[in-house]
Amino acid sequence: MLIHDEEDHCFGLWMLHDGRLVEVELPWTRRWHAPAPSSSEYPPSPGYLVRTDQGEPVPAQTPPHDRDPRPAW
């Protein structure tokens, strides 16, 4: 399934694997995650998909321990 969230730079490829919806990593793309919100009143974010082949700088990735651990969907 191709999914394009409003903040994504391009479509992402997703598939059902062992009963879960998982993203298939594509060449020249990267999922960027923002730091976790300060409280749980904000909904979890899946991050957004950025293209790495456009010559634009890719934002520095947030370390895994600083990301929101809640599932976005």
Predicted model as a PDB file, atoms N, CA, C, CB and O in Angstrom, pLDDT in the B-factor column:
MODEL        1                                                                  
ATOM      1  N   MET A   1       0.844  -1.130   0.000  1.00 92.00           N  
ATOM      2  CA  MET A   1       0.000   0.000   0.000  1.00 92.00           C  
ATOM      3  C   MET A   1       0.918   1.229   0.000  1.00 92.00           C  
ATOM      4  CB  MET A   1      -0.975  -0.022   1.209  1.00 92.00           C  
ATOM      5  O   MET A   1       1.930   1.246   0.700  1.00 92.00           O  
ATOM      6  N   LEU A   2       0.571   2.238  -0.770  1.00 93.00           N  
ATOM      7  CA  LEU A   2       1.318   3.497  -0.783  1.00 93.00           C  
ATOM      8  C   LEU A   2       0.581   4.497   0.099  1.00 93.00           C  
ATOM      9  CB  LEU A   2       1.485   4.051  -2.242  1.00 93.00           C  
ATOM     10  O   LEU A   2      -0.621   4.710  -0.060  1.00 93.00           O  
ATOM     11  N   ILE A   3       1.305   5.105   1.026  1.00 90.00           N  
ATOM     12  CA  ILE A   3       0.703   6.074   1.943  1.00 90.00           C  
ATOM     13  C   ILE A   3       1.503   7.372   1.863  1.00 90.00           C  
ATOM     14  CB  ILE A   3       0.667   5.523   3.415  1.00 90.00           C  
ATOM     15  O   ILE A   3       2.734   7.364   1.877  1.00 90.00           O  
ATOM     16  N   HIS A   4       0.777   8.484   1.779  1.00 91.00           N  
ATOM     17  CA  HIS A   4       1.409   9.809   1.737  1.00 91.00           C  
ATOM     18  C   HIS A   4       0.749  10.669   2.798  1.00 91.00           C  
ATOM     19  CB  HIS A   4       1.284  10.471   0.313  1.00 91.00           C  
ATOM     20  O   HIS A   4      -0.374  11.135   2.605  1.00 91.00           O  
ATOM     21  N   ASP A   5       1.428  10.886   3.913  1.00 88.00           N  
ATOM     22  CA  ASP A   5       0.926  11.756   4.964  1.00 88.00           C  
ATOM     23  C   ASP A   5       1.142  13.201   4.519  1.00 88.00           C  
ATOM     24  CB  ASP A   5       1.634  11.467   6.333  1.00 88.00           C  
ATOM     25  O   ASP A   5       1.967  13.466   3.644  1.00 88.00           O  
ATOM     26  N   GLU A   6       0.416  14.117   5.108  1.00 88.00           N  
ATOM     27  CA  GLU A   6       0.498  15.520   4.673  1.00 88.00           C  
ATOM     28  C   GLU A   6       1.892  16.124   4.836  1.00 88.00           C  
ATOM     29  CB  GLU A   6      -0.496  16.351   5.449  1.00 88.00           C  
ATOM     30  O   GLU A   6       2.225  17.070   4.122  1.00 88.00           O  
ATOM     31  N   GLU A   7       2.711  15.613   5.748  1.00 89.00           N  
ATOM     32  CA  GLU A   7       4.053  16.173   5.942  1.00 89.00           C  
ATOM     33  C   GLU A   7       5.132  15.413   5.175  1.00 89.00           C  
ATOM     34  CB  GLU A   7       4.395  16.180   7.413  1.00 89.00           C  
ATOM     35  O   GLU A   7       6.271  15.874   5.100  1.00 89.00           O  
ATOM     36  N   ASP A   8       4.793  14.260   4.607  1.00 92.00           N  
ATOM     37  CA  ASP A   8       5.779  13.470   3.867  1.00 92.00           C  
ATOM     38  C   ASP A   8       6.165  14.159   2.565  1.00 92.00           C  
ATOM     39  CB  ASP A   8       5.234  12.069   3.577  1.00 92.00           C  
ATOM     40  O   ASP A   8       5.347  14.839   1.946  1.00 92.00           O  
ATOM     41  N   HIS A   9       7.409  13.981   2.159  1.00 92.00           N  
ATOM     42  CA  HIS A   9       7.884  14.532   0.885  1.00 92.00           C  
ATOM     43  C   HIS A   9       7.533  13.627  -0.286  1.00 92.00           C  
ATOM     44  CB  HIS A   9       9.390  14.749   0.931  1.00 92.00           C  
ATOM     45  O   HIS A   9       7.560  14.065  -1.437  1.00 92.00           O  
ATOM     46  N   CYS A  10       7.202  12.367  -0.005  1.00 93.00           N  
ATOM     47  CA  CYS A  10       6.856  11.412  -1.055  1.00 93.00           C  
ATOM     48  C   CYS A  10       6.028  10.283  -0.444  1.00 93.00           C  
ATOM     49  CB  CYS A  10       8.138  10.851  -1.750  1.00 93.00           C  
ATOM     50  O   CYS A  10       5.841  10.227   0.772  1.00 93.00           O  
ATOM     51  N   PHE A  11       5.540   9.392  -1.292  1.00 95.00           N  
ATOM     52  CA  PHE A  11       4.783   8.241  -0.814  1.00 95.00           C  
ATOM     53  C   PHE A  11       5.723   7.252  -0.141  1.00 95.00           C  
ATOM     54  CB  PHE A  11       4.021   7.564  -1.973  1.00 95.00           C  
ATOM     55  O   PHE A  11       6.874   7.093  -0.548  1.00 95.00           O  
ATOM     56  N   GLY A  12       5.215   6.586   0.898  1.00 94.00           N  
ATOM     57  CA  GLY A  12       5.941   5.499   1.540  1.00 94.00           C  
ATOM     58  C   GLY A  12       5.278   4.183   1.187  1.00 94.00           C  
ATOM     59  O   GLY A  12       4.073   4.140   0.939  1.00 94.00           O  
ATOM     60  N   LEU A  13       6.038   3.133   1.163  1.00 95.00           N  
ATOM     61  CA  LEU A  13       5.519   1.802   0.853  1.00 95.00           C  
ATOM     62  C   LEU A  13       5.309   1.050   2.157  1.00 95.00           C  
ATOM     63  CB  LEU A  13       6.484   1.021  -0.093  1.00 95.00           C  
ATOM     64  O   LEU A  13       6.239   0.900   2.950  1.00 95.00           O  
ATOM     65  N   TRP A  14       4.094   0.579   2.379  1.00 93.00           N  
ATOM     66  CA  TRP A  14       3.734  -0.140   3.591  1.00 93.00           C  
ATOM     67  C   TRP A  14       3.135  -1.491   3.216  1.00 93.00           C  
ATOM     68  CB  TRP A  14       2.742   0.684   4.450  1.00 93.00           C  
ATOM     69  O   TRP A  14       2.519  -1.632   2.160  1.00 93.00           O  
ATOM     70  N   MET A  15       3.318  -2.474   4.080  1.00 95.00           N  
ATOM     71  CA  MET A  15       2.741  -3.797   3.842  1.00 95.00           C  
ATOM     72  C   MET A  15       2.371  -4.437   5.168  1.00 95.00           C  
ATOM     73  CB  MET A  15       3.725  -4.700   3.059  1.00 95.00           C  
ATOM     74  O   MET A  15       2.894  -4.062   6.217  1.00 95.00           O  
ATOM     75  N   LEU A  16       1.461  -5.409   5.114  1.00 94.00           N  
ATOM     76  CA  LEU A  16       1.131  -6.186   6.300  1.00 94.00           C  
ATOM     77  C   LEU A  16       2.157  -7.300   6.429  1.00 94.00           C  
ATOM     78  CB  LEU A  16      -0.323  -6.758   6.226  1.00 94.00           C  
ATOM     79  O   LEU A  16       2.377  -8.069   5.493  1.00 94.00           O  
ATOM     80  N   HIS A  17       2.781  -7.379   7.600  1.00 93.00           N  
ATOM     81  CA  HIS A  17       3.781  -8.411   7.866  1.00 93.00           C  
ATOM     82  C   HIS A  17       3.500  -8.964   9.258  1.00 93.00           C  
ATOM     83  CB  HIS A  17       5.253  -7.844   7.756  1.00 93.00           C  
ATOM     84  O   HIS A  17       3.557  -8.233  10.247  1.00 93.00           O  
ATOM     85  N   ASP A  18       3.200 -10.244   9.331  1.00 94.00           N  
ATOM     86  CA  ASP A  18       2.839 -10.889  10.604  1.00 94.00           C  
ATOM     87  C   ASP A  18       1.698 -10.160  11.304  1.00 94.00           C  
ATOM     88  CB  ASP A  18       4.056 -10.949  11.530  1.00 94.00           C  
ATOM     89  O   ASP A  18       1.705 -10.012  12.526  1.00 94.00           O  
ATOM     90  N   GLY A  19       0.716  -9.707  10.523  1.00 93.00           N  
ATOM     91  CA  GLY A  19      -0.456  -9.059  11.079  1.00 93.00           C  
ATOM     92  C   GLY A  19      -0.263  -7.609  11.492  1.00 93.00           C  
ATOM     93  O   GLY A  19      -1.162  -7.013  12.084  1.00 93.00           O  
ATOM     94  N   ARG A  20       0.891  -7.035  11.192  1.00 90.00           N  
ATOM     95  CA  ARG A  20       1.164  -5.636  11.542  1.00 90.00           C  
ATOM     96  C   ARG A  20       1.459  -4.844  10.275  1.00 90.00           C  
ATOM     97  CB  ARG A  20       2.354  -5.532  12.539  1.00 90.00           C  
ATOM     98  O   ARG A  20       2.018  -5.373   9.314  1.00 90.00           O  
ATOM     99  N   LEU A  21       1.075  -3.569  10.283  1.00 89.00           N  
ATOM    100  CA  LEU A  21       1.386  -2.681   9.174  1.00 89.00           C  
ATOM    101  C   LEU A  21       2.784  -2.136   9.396  1.00 89.00           C  
ATOM    102  CB  LEU A  21       0.338  -1.528   9.048  1.00 89.00           C  
ATOM    103  O   LEU A  21       3.033  -1.459  10.394  1.00 89.00           O  
ATOM    104  N   VAL A  22       3.702  -2.420   8.479  1.00 90.00           N  
ATOM    105  CA  VAL A  22       5.095  -1.986   8.618  1.00 90.00           C  
ATOM    106  C   VAL A  22       5.526  -1.241   7.358  1.00 90.00           C  
ATOM    107  CB  VAL A  22       6.034  -3.200   8.883  1.00 90.00           C  
ATOM    108  O   VAL A  22       5.045  -1.516   6.258  1.00 90.00           O  
ATOM    109  N   GLU A  23       6.431  -0.304   7.542  1.00 92.00           N  
ATOM    110  CA  GLU A  23       6.948   0.457   6.412  1.00 92.00           C  
ATOM    111  C   GLU A  23       8.126  -0.279   5.790  1.00 92.00           C  
ATOM    112  CB  GLU A  23       7.366   1.876   6.850  1.00 92.00           C  
ATOM    113  O   GLU A  23       9.004  -0.777   6.494  1.00 92.00           O  
ATOM    114  N   VAL A  24       8.134  -0.341   4.471  1.00 95.00           N  
ATOM    115  CA  VAL A  24       9.233  -0.938   3.724  1.00 95.00           C  
ATOM    116  C   VAL A  24      10.193   0.190   3.369  1.00 95.00           C  
ATOM    117  CB  VAL A  24       8.725  -1.696   2.437  1.00 95.00           C  
ATOM    118  O   VAL A  24       9.802   1.168   2.732  1.00 95.00           O  
ATOM    119  N   GLU A  25      11.433   0.052   3.778  1.00 93.00           N  
ATOM    120  CA  GLU A  25      12.406   1.110   3.510  1.00 93.00           C  
ATOM    121  C   GLU A  25      12.690   1.191   2.010  1.00 93.00           C  
ATOM    122  CB  GLU A  25      13.716   0.861   4.297  1.00 93.00           C  
ATOM    123  O   GLU A  25      12.948   0.176   1.364  1.00 93.00           O  
ATOM    124  N   LEU A  26      12.640   2.400   1.467  1.00 94.00           N  
ATOM    125  CA  LEU A  26      12.883   2.627   0.051  1.00 94.00           C  
ATOM    126  C   LEU A  26      14.208   3.354  -0.141  1.00 94.00           C  
ATOM    127  CB  LEU A  26      11.731   3.429  -0.577  1.00 94.00           C  
ATOM    128  O   LEU A  26      14.613   4.135   0.720  1.00 94.00           O  
ATOM    129  N   PRO A  27      14.889   3.107  -1.257  1.00 96.00           N  
ATOM    130  CA  PRO A  27      16.133   3.839  -1.519  1.00 96.00           C  
ATOM    131  C   PRO A  27      15.869   5.343  -1.612  1.00 96.00           C  
ATOM    132  CB  PRO A  27      16.793   3.335  -2.820  1.00 96.00           C  
ATOM    133  O   PRO A  27      14.816   5.769  -2.085  1.00 96.00           O  
ATOM    134  N   TRP A  28      16.823   6.129  -1.162  1.00 95.00           N  
ATOM    135  CA  TRP A  28      16.792   7.592  -1.236  1.00 95.00           C  
ATOM    136  C   TRP A  28      15.667   8.219  -0.421  1.00 95.00           C  
ATOM    137  CB  TRP A  28      16.660   8.022  -2.666  1.00 95.00           C  
ATOM    138  O   TRP A  28      15.244   9.340  -0.701  1.00 95.00           O  
ATOM    139  N   THR A  29      15.181   7.492   0.592  1.00 94.00           N  
ATOM    140  CA  THR A  29      14.205   8.067   1.516  1.00 94.00           C  
ATOM    141  C   THR A  29      14.641   7.741   2.938  1.00 94.00           C  
ATOM    142  CB  THR A  29      12.763   7.525   1.232  1.00 94.00           C  
ATOM    143  O   THR A  29      15.397   6.799   3.179  1.00 94.00           O  
ATOM    144  N   ARG A  30      14.150   8.537   3.862  1.00 92.00           N  
ATOM    145  CA  ARG A  30      14.466   8.312   5.268  1.00 92.00           C  
ATOM    146  C   ARG A  30      13.320   8.848   6.114  1.00 92.00           C  
ATOM    147  CB  ARG A  30      15.815   8.990   5.661  1.00 92.00           C  
ATOM    148  O   ARG A  30      12.817   9.940   5.851  1.00 92.00           O  
ATOM    149  N   ARG A  31      12.903   8.099   7.119  1.00 92.00           N  
ATOM    150  CA  ARG A  31      11.859   8.564   8.037  1.00 92.00           C  
ATOM    151  C   ARG A  31      12.538   9.357   9.143  1.00 92.00           C  
ATOM    152  CB  ARG A  31      11.022   7.363   8.628  1.00 92.00           C  
ATOM    153  O   ARG A  31      13.427   8.849   9.826  1.00 92.00           O  
ATOM    154  N   TRP A  32      12.112  10.615   9.315  1.00 92.00           N  
ATOM    155  CA  TRP A  32      12.675  11.484  10.338  1.00 92.00           C  
ATOM    156  C   TRP A  32      11.684  11.593  11.486  1.00 92.00           C  
ATOM    157  CB  TRP A  32      13.015  12.887   9.759  1.00 92.00           C  
ATOM    158  O   TRP A  32      10.486  11.776  11.269  1.00 92.00           O  
ATOM    159  N   HIS A  33      12.189  11.479  12.707  1.00 90.00           N  
ATOM    160  CA  HIS A  33      11.344  11.533  13.904  1.00 90.00           C  
ATOM    161  C   HIS A  33      11.683  12.769  14.732  1.00 90.00           C  
ATOM    162  CB  HIS A  33      11.517  10.251  14.757  1.00 90.00           C  
ATOM    163  O   HIS A  33      12.851  13.055  14.993  1.00 90.00           O  
ATOM    164  N   ALA A  34      10.659  13.485  15.133  1.00 87.00           N  
ATOM    165  CA  ALA A  34      10.840  14.645  16.010  1.00 87.00           C  
ATOM    166  C   ALA A  34      11.024  14.160  17.448  1.00 87.00           C  
ATOM    167  CB  ALA A  34       9.625  15.623  15.905  1.00 87.00           C  
ATOM    168  O   ALA A  34      10.668  13.026  17.768  1.00 87.00           O  
ATOM    169  N   PRO A  35      11.568  15.000  18.305  1.00 91.00           N  
ATOM    170  CA  PRO A  35      11.638  14.632  19.725  1.00 91.00           C  
ATOM    171  C   PRO A  35      10.233  14.441  20.293  1.00 91.00           C  
ATOM    172  CB  PRO A  35      12.401  15.713  20.533  1.00 91.00           C  
ATOM    173  O   PRO A  35       9.264  15.006  19.786  1.00 91.00           O  
ATOM    174  N   ALA A  36      10.138  13.645  21.342  1.00 90.00           N  
ATOM    175  CA  ALA A  36       8.837  13.375  21.979  1.00 90.00           C  
ATOM    176  C   ALA A  36       8.249  14.670  22.532  1.00 90.00           C  
ATOM    177  CB  ALA A  36       8.984  12.320  23.115  1.00 90.00           C  
ATOM    178  O   ALA A  36       8.987  15.546  22.981  1.00 90.00           O  
ATOM    179  N   PRO A  37       6.918  14.793  22.502  1.00 89.00           N  
ATOM    180  CA  PRO A  37       6.299  15.990  23.082  1.00 89.00           C  
ATOM    181  C   PRO A  37       6.501  16.007  24.597  1.00 89.00           C  
ATOM    182  CB  PRO A  37       4.787  16.047  22.738  1.00 89.00           C  
ATOM    183  O   PRO A  37       6.810  14.982  25.205  1.00 89.00           O  
ATOM    184  N   SER A  38       6.324  17.174  25.189  1.00 85.00           N  
ATOM    185  CA  SER A  38       6.562  17.335  26.628  1.00 85.00           C  
ATOM    186  C   SER A  38       5.515  16.655  27.496  1.00 85.00           C  
ATOM    187  CB  SER A  38       6.611  18.792  26.971  1.00 85.00           C  
ATOM    188  O   SER A  38       5.777  16.367  28.664  1.00 85.00           O  
ATOM    189  N   SER A  39       4.328  16.392  26.942  1.00 86.00           N  
ATOM    190  CA  SER A  39       3.288  15.703  27.710  1.00 86.00           C  
ATOM    191  C   SER A  39       2.501  14.790  26.776  1.00 86.00           C  
ATOM    192  CB  SER A  39       2.339  16.722  28.414  1.00 86.00           C  
ATOM    193  O   SER A  39       2.593  14.904  25.554  1.00 86.00           O  
ATOM    194  N   SER A  40       1.728  13.886  27.366  1.00 85.00           N  
ATOM    195  CA  SER A  40       0.956  12.933  26.557  1.00 85.00           C  
ATOM    196  C   SER A  40      -0.351  13.525  26.043  1.00 85.00           C  
ATOM    197  CB  SER A  40       0.660  11.687  27.369  1.00 85.00           C  
ATOM    198  O   SER A  40      -1.139  12.814  25.419  1.00 85.00           O  
ATOM    199  N   GLU A  41      -0.600  14.817  26.289  1.00 90.00           N  
ATOM    200  CA  GLU A  41      -1.811  15.441  25.750  1.00 90.00           C  
ATOM    201  C   GLU A  41      -1.718  15.602  24.229  1.00 90.00           C  
ATOM    202  CB  GLU A  41      -2.046  16.811  26.414  1.00 90.00           C  
ATOM    203  O   GLU A  41      -2.737  15.753  23.556  1.00 90.00           O  
ATOM    204  N   TYR A  42      -0.494  15.568  23.690  1.00 88.00           N  
ATOM    205  CA  TYR A  42      -0.289  15.659  22.247  1.00 88.00           C  
ATOM    206  C   TYR A  42      -0.324  14.262  21.647  1.00 88.00           C  
ATOM    207  CB  TYR A  42       1.054  16.365  21.918  1.00 88.00           C  
ATOM    208  O   TYR A  42       0.186  13.319  22.253  1.00 88.00           O  
ATOM    209  N   PRO A  43      -0.918  14.110  20.465  1.00 89.00           N  
ATOM    210  CA  PRO A  43      -0.948  12.775  19.847  1.00 89.00           C  
ATOM    211  C   PRO A  43       0.443  12.340  19.400  1.00 89.00           C  
ATOM    212  CB  PRO A  43      -1.908  12.760  18.648  1.00 89.00           C  
ATOM    213  O   PRO A  43       1.285  13.183  19.090  1.00 89.00           O  
ATOM    214  N   PRO A  44       0.692  11.036  19.364  1.00 87.00           N  
ATOM    215  CA  PRO A  44       1.999  10.558  18.890  1.00 87.00           C  
ATOM    216  C   PRO A  44       2.179  10.861  17.408  1.00 87.00           C  
ATOM    217  CB  PRO A  44       2.147   9.043  19.142  1.00 87.00           C  
ATOM    218  O   PRO A  44       1.204  10.914  16.658  1.00 87.00           O  
ATOM    219  N   SER A  45       3.405  11.058  16.995  1.00 85.00           N  
ATOM    220  CA  SER A  45       3.712  11.366  15.603  1.00 85.00           C  
ATOM    221  C   SER A  45       4.509  10.232  14.978  1.00 85.00           C  
ATOM    222  CB  SER A  45       4.487  12.690  15.497  1.00 85.00           C  
ATOM    223  O   SER A  45       5.431   9.714  15.609  1.00 85.00           O  
ATOM    224  N   PRO A  46       4.177   9.832  13.747  1.00 86.00           N  
ATOM    225  CA  PRO A  46       4.964   8.794  13.084  1.00 86.00           C  
ATOM    226  C   PRO A  46       6.246   9.337  12.455  1.00 86.00           C  
ATOM    227  CB  PRO A  46       4.128   8.118  12.022  1.00 86.00           C  
ATOM    228  O   PRO A  46       7.016   8.582  11.862  1.00 86.00           O  
ATOM    229  N   GLY A  47       6.476  10.646  12.582  1.00 89.00           N  
ATOM    230  CA  GLY A  47       7.603  11.261  11.885  1.00 89.00           C  
ATOM    231  C   GLY A  47       7.171  11.578  10.463  1.00 89.00           C  
ATOM    232  O   GLY A  47       5.988  11.502  10.130  1.00 89.00           O  
ATOM    233  N   TYR A  48       8.130  11.932   9.637  1.00 90.00           N  
ATOM    234  CA  TYR A  48       7.761  12.145   8.241  1.00 90.00           C  
ATOM    235  C   TYR A  48       8.868  11.648   7.325  1.00 90.00           C  
ATOM    236  CB  TYR A  48       7.470  13.631   7.975  1.00 90.00           C  
ATOM    237  O   TYR A  48      10.040  11.587   7.696  1.00 90.00           O  
ATOM    238  N   LEU A  49       8.456  11.299   6.124  1.00 93.00           N  
ATOM    239  CA  LEU A  49       9.350  10.713   5.133  1.00 93.00           C  
ATOM    240  C   LEU A  49       9.993  11.822   4.314  1.00 93.00           C  
ATOM    241  CB  LEU A  49       8.590   9.724   4.215  1.00 93.00           C  
ATOM    242  O   LEU A  49       9.297  12.653   3.732  1.00 93.00           O  
ATOM    243  N   VAL A  50      11.327  11.835   4.269  1.00 93.00           N  
ATOM    244  CA  VAL A  50      12.047  12.836   3.484  1.00 93.00           C  
ATOM    245  C   VAL A  50      12.854  12.141   2.391  1.00 93.00           C  
ATOM    246  CB  VAL A  50      12.975  13.690   4.392  1.00 93.00           C  
ATOM    247  O   VAL A  50      13.313  11.011   2.559  1.00 93.00           O  
ATOM    248  N   ARG A  51      13.016  12.835   1.279  1.00 94.00           N  
ATOM    249  CA  ARG A  51      13.858  12.321   0.194  1.00 94.00           C  
ATOM    250  C   ARG A  51      15.292  12.749   0.441  1.00 94.00           C  
ATOM    251  CB  ARG A  51      13.365  12.826  -1.196  1.00 94.00           C  
ATOM    252  O   ARG A  51      15.544  13.870   0.883  1.00 94.00           O  
ATOM    253  N   THR A  52      16.224  11.864   0.160  1.00 92.00           N  
ATOM    254  CA  THR A  52      17.638  12.157   0.381  1.00 92.00           C  
ATOM    255  C   THR A  52      18.388  12.371  -0.922  1.00 92.00           C  
ATOM    256  CB  THR A  52      18.286  11.039   1.163  1.00 92.00           C  
ATOM    257  O   THR A  52      19.601  12.579  -0.904  1.00 92.00           O  
ATOM    258  N   ASP A  53      17.690  12.324  -2.056  1.00 93.00           N  
ATOM    259  CA  ASP A  53      18.349  12.439  -3.360  1.00 93.00           C  
ATOM    260  C   ASP A  53      18.147  13.802  -4.021  1.00 93.00           C  
ATOM    261  CB  ASP A  53      17.842  11.360  -4.280  1.00 93.00           C  
ATOM    262  O   ASP A  53      18.422  13.952  -5.212  1.00 93.00           O  
ATOM    263  N   GLN A  54      17.677  14.782  -3.280  1.00 90.00           N  
ATOM    264  CA  GLN A  54      17.368  16.086  -3.863  1.00 90.00           C  
ATOM    265  C   GLN A  54      18.458  17.126  -3.649  1.00 90.00           C  
ATOM    266  CB  GLN A  54      16.088  16.596  -3.294  1.00 90.00           C  
ATOM    267  O   GLN A  54      18.327  18.260  -4.111  1.00 90.00           O  
ATOM    268  N   GLY A  55      19.534  16.757  -2.954  1.00 88.00           N  
ATOM    269  CA  GLY A  55      20.605  17.697  -2.703  1.00 88.00           C  
ATOM    270  C   GLY A  55      20.322  18.651  -1.556  1.00 88.00           C  
ATOM    271  O   GLY A  55      21.152  19.509  -1.255  1.00 88.00           O  
ATOM    272  N   GLU A  56      19.169  18.523  -0.911  1.00 86.00           N  
ATOM    273  CA  GLU A  56      18.836  19.361   0.237  1.00 86.00           C  
ATOM    274  C   GLU A  56      19.349  18.681   1.502  1.00 86.00           C  
ATOM    275  CB  GLU A  56      17.297  19.615   0.324  1.00 86.00           C  
ATOM    276  O   GLU A  56      19.396  17.453   1.564  1.00 86.00           O  
ATOM    277  N   PRO A  57      19.733  19.460   2.508  1.00 88.00           N  
ATOM    278  CA  PRO A  57      20.209  18.829   3.745  1.00 88.00           C  
ATOM    279  C   PRO A  57      19.084  18.067   4.441  1.00 88.00           C  
ATOM    280  CB  PRO A  57      20.795  19.888   4.696  1.00 88.00           C  
ATOM    281  O   PRO A  57      17.946  18.532   4.507  1.00 88.00           O  
ATOM    282  N   VAL A  58      19.418  16.912   4.948  1.00 84.00           N  
ATOM    283  CA  VAL A  58      18.460  16.091   5.694  1.00 84.00           C  
ATOM    284  C   VAL A  58      18.624  16.460   7.165  1.00 84.00           C  
ATOM    285  CB  VAL A  58      18.692  14.533   5.449  1.00 84.00           C  
ATOM    286  O   VAL A  58      19.749  16.534   7.660  1.00 84.00           O  
ATOM    287  N   PRO A  59      17.501  16.695   7.880  1.00 85.00           N  
ATOM    288  CA  PRO A  59      17.641  17.076   9.287  1.00 85.00           C  
ATOM    289  C   PRO A  59      18.329  15.969  10.086  1.00 85.00           C  
ATOM    290  CB  PRO A  59      16.264  17.392   9.897  1.00 85.00           C  
ATOM    291  O   PRO A  59      18.213  14.786   9.764  1.00 85.00           O  
ATOM    292  N   ALA A  60      19.039  16.374  11.125  1.00 90.00           N  
ATOM    293  CA  ALA A  60      19.694  15.388  11.994  1.00 90.00           C  
ATOM    294  C   ALA A  60      18.627  14.548  12.689  1.00 90.00           C  
ATOM    295  CB  ALA A  60      20.616  16.087  13.046  1.00 90.00           C  
ATOM    296  O   ALA A  60      17.638  15.076  13.197  1.00 90.00           O  
ATOM    297  N   GLN A  61      18.836  13.258  12.705  1.00 92.00           N  
ATOM    298  CA  GLN A  61      17.853  12.334  13.284  1.00 92.00           C  
ATOM    299  C   GLN A  61      17.841  12.453  14.807  1.00 92.00           C  
ATOM    300  CB  GLN A  61      18.161  10.876  12.865  1.00 92.00           C  
ATOM    301  O   GLN A  61      18.889  12.562  15.444  1.00 92.00           O  
ATOM    302  N   THR A  62      16.641  12.430  15.376  1.00 93.00           N  
ATOM    303  CA  THR A  62      16.487  12.431  16.827  1.00 93.00           C  
ATOM    304  C   THR A  62      16.911  11.067  17.356  1.00 93.00           C  
ATOM    305  CB  THR A  62      15.017  12.762  17.243  1.00 93.00           C  
ATOM    306  O   THR A  62      16.473  10.049  16.820  1.00 93.00           O  
ATOM    307  N   PRO A  63      17.745  11.013  18.386  1.00 94.00           N  
ATOM    308  CA  PRO A  63      18.155   9.713  18.933  1.00 94.00           C  
ATOM    309  C   PRO A  63      16.934   8.904  19.393  1.00 94.00           C  
ATOM    310  CB  PRO A  63      19.139   9.912  20.114  1.00 94.00           C  
ATOM    311  O   PRO A  63      15.960   9.486  19.870  1.00 94.00           O  
ATOM    312  N   PRO A  64      16.973   7.585  19.258  1.00 91.00           N  
ATOM    313  CA  PRO A  64      15.813   6.751  19.630  1.00 91.00           C  
ATOM    314  C   PRO A  64      15.310   6.982  21.050  1.00 91.00           C  
ATOM    315  CB  PRO A  64      16.167   5.302  19.474  1.00 91.00           C  
ATOM    316  O   PRO A  64      14.101   6.921  21.276  1.00 91.00           O  
ATOM    317  N   HIS A  65      16.179   7.242  22.003  1.00 92.00           N  
ATOM    318  CA  HIS A  65      15.731   7.417  23.392  1.00 92.00           C  
ATOM    319  C   HIS A  65      15.000   8.751  23.607  1.00 92.00           C  
ATOM    320  CB  HIS A  65      16.930   7.332  24.339  1.00 92.00           C  
ATOM    321  O   HIS A  65      14.359   8.932  24.643  1.00 92.00           O  
ATOM    322  N   ASP A  66      15.081   9.680  22.659  1.00 93.00           N  
ATOM    323  CA  ASP A  66      14.373  10.958  22.755  1.00 93.00           C  
ATOM    324  C   ASP A  66      13.078  10.985  21.946  1.00 93.00           C  
ATOM    325  CB  ASP A  66      15.276  12.076  22.294  1.00 93.00           C  
ATOM    326  O   ASP A  66      12.356  11.982  21.976  1.00 93.00           O  
ATOM    327  N   ARG A  67      12.776   9.913  21.230  1.00 90.00           N  
ATOM    328  CA  ARG A  67      11.551   9.851  20.416  1.00 90.00           C  
ATOM    329  C   ARG A  67      10.372   9.406  21.273  1.00 90.00           C  
ATOM    330  CB  ARG A  67      11.733   8.886  19.216  1.00 90.00           C  
ATOM    331  O   ARG A  67      10.544   8.835  22.350  1.00 90.00           O  
ATOM    332  N   ASP A  68       9.177   9.681  20.770  1.00 90.00           N  
ATOM    333  CA  ASP A  68       7.935   9.267  21.449  1.00 90.00           C  
ATOM    334  C   ASP A  68       7.783   7.752  21.285  1.00 90.00           C  
ATOM    335  CB  ASP A  68       6.673  10.029  20.864  1.00 90.00           C  
ATOM    336  O   ASP A  68       7.713   7.276  20.152  1.00 90.00           O  
ATOM    337  N   PRO A  69       7.730   6.981  22.370  1.00 89.00           N  
ATOM    338  CA  PRO A  69       7.623   5.529  22.241  1.00 89.00           C  
ATOM    339  C   PRO A  69       6.214   5.041  21.911  1.00 89.00           C  
ATOM    340  CB  PRO A  69       8.081   4.884  23.507  1.00 89.00           C  
ATOM    341  O   PRO A  69       6.027   3.865  21.596  1.00 89.00           O  
ATOM    342  N   ARG A  70       5.218   5.935  21.980  1.00 87.00           N  
ATOM    343  CA  ARG A  70       3.833   5.505  21.705  1.00 87.00           C  
ATOM    344  C   ARG A  70       3.656   5.234  20.214  1.00 87.00           C  
ATOM    345  CB  ARG A  70       2.811   6.583  22.181  1.00 87.00           C  
ATOM    346  O   ARG A  70       4.186   5.983  19.393  1.00 87.00           O  
ATOM    347  N   PRO A  71       2.923   4.180  19.842  1.00 82.00           N  
ATOM    348  CA  PRO A  71       2.670   3.941  18.425  1.00 82.00           C  
ATOM    349  C   PRO A  71       1.767   5.032  17.850  1.00 82.00           C  
ATOM    350  CB  PRO A  71       2.033   2.555  18.217  1.00 82.00           C  
ATOM    351  O   PRO A  71       0.833   5.486  18.510  1.00 82.00           O  
ATOM    352  N   ALA A  72       2.052   5.446  16.619  1.00 78.00           N  
ATOM    353  CA  ALA A  72       1.263   6.500  15.984  1.00 78.00           C  
ATOM    354  C   ALA A  72      -0.035   5.959  15.392  1.00 78.00           C  
ATOM    355  CB  ALA A  72       2.080   7.185  14.897  1.00 78.00           C  
ATOM    356  O   ALA A  72      -0.970   6.725  15.158  1.00 78.00           O  
ATOM    357  N   TRP A  73      -0.109   4.658  15.146  1.00 70.00           N  
ATOM    358  CA  TRP A  73      -1.343   4.044  14.654  1.00 70.00           C  
ATOM    359  C   TRP A  73      -1.431   2.634  15.124  1.00 70.00           C  
ATOM    360  CB  TRP A  73      -1.423   4.096  13.137  1.00 70.00           C  
ATOM    361  O   TRP A  73      -2.400   1.940  14.816  1.00 70.00           O  
TER     362      TRP A  73                                                      
ENDMDL                                                                          
END                                                                             
